């Protein structure tokens, strides 16, 4: 029988709630709503605010990248590793614009889990169904045990 993942159980309690009290201060600023989480998959909803936009009043690419990176980070946190993992790359394709007030969903899926490296794919989709961005990222295992982080 598989042992229960305490980090997954911790995040499951946050489904439907605003993510503004997490260890990620940047993620807290985004104030997403956790929609789904399981080992290897996560979905978070965001509403585009004026502070998230560039001068053209569309979602800033850096903020879109932050959304993706933060969602992948949360998903990776519950993916089963005993060690903290950190991004070593993030490749983002920006495919359409999102405006102030648009509702977005960021979904990330673990494609491959290795002993030292996890590979993720993610998308940002507007409430209209239009694809805003897609991304891939690799996370590498650090020497920091999750149990030592006091989270």
N, C-alpha and C positions, 0 to 999 in steps of 0.2 A: 504494500500500500504506500502511495506517495505521501510524503510529509507536506502538511499545509504550509504555504508560503506566507509568512507573517506580513510581508510588505504588500503583497496582493490583497490580503484581508484588510489591511489599513486603507488602501486606496479604494476598495469596494465600498467602504463606508462613505466615501465622498461622491459617489455617483449621484448626479442631479444637483450637486452643490457647486458654488463658486470656489475656484481654486485661488484663493487670495491669502492663504496661511500656510504655504508650502515652504520648504527650505530654499526655493528659488525666488529671490526677490524680483528678478526680471519677469519670471513667470507670474508672480503675484500681481504685477502691474498689468499684465494682459487680462487678468481676471476671467479666465475661461470657465466653462461649466463642463465638468467631467460627464460624458455620456455613457461610455463603455470602457471597461478595462478587463483584460484577462492576460494570462501569460502569452506574450507574442502579439497582442493587438490592443490598441487604445484609440479612443475617439473623444475629442474635446471640441466644444462649440465656442466661438468667439463672435463678438459684435464689433465691427470696425468703428472706432471713435476718431474724432478729428486729430487727436494726439498721435494716432497710429499712421497718419497720412503724410505724404510729401507735399510740396507746395502746389502740385496739381490736384490736390484733394483726393488722391487715390492711395490705397494701401502701400506704404513704403516697403520696398523689397527687403530691407533689413528687419523690419517688424515681421513680415511674412516668414523670413528665415528664422527669426526668434521663435515664432509660434511652432514651426516645424521642429526645431532643435529641442525646445522644451518638451513637446509632446513625445518625441522619440526618447528623450532622457527619462521621462516618467515611465514610459513603457519599458525601457531597458531596466529601470530600477526594480521592476517586479518580474523580470524575465527569468529569474532563478539563480543568478550569479551570487556568490557569497561576497564578491568584491565589487567596489565601486567601479563603474566603467565611464569613460569620458570620450567625447567625440574626437576623432582624428581627421574627419573631413565631413563636409556637408555640401552636396551638389544640388543646386536648386534651378529649375527651369520655371520662369515666370511666363504664364501662358495667357492670362487675361487680367483685367483690372478689377479691383473691388473698391467700392465707394463707402463713404461714411454711412453708417446704418446697416450695411450689408451684414447678414448673418453667414458665418463661415463654419465649416466643420473640417477639422484636421484629423485625418485618420492615418495611423502608422502601423505597419505590420513588420514583424521580425521575419526576414527572409531566410537567414542562416545564422545559427548560433554555434560558435566554435569555442574552443577552450580559452582563447585569448581575445577573440574578435567577434562582434555581432554585426550583421549587416541588416539595415532597415530600409524600407521604402515608405514614403509618405505622400499624401496629396492634401491639397486645400481645395474644397469644393464650396461654391456659393449656394445659398438657398435656392437659387434658380436652377441648380444642377450643373452650372458651368464650372469647368476646371480652372482654378486660379493659378495653381502651381503644383509641381510634382518634384520630388526630391529623393535622393539616396544619401545614406550616411553610414559610416562605420564607427563603431564604438570599441575601444580597447580597454582591456582589464588593467586596473591600477593595482598597487600593492595595499590599498586601503580597504580593510574589511568593512562591509556595511554595518556589521554589529558594533563597530567601534565609533560610529558617527553620532550616536545618541540622537537619532531622529525619531 
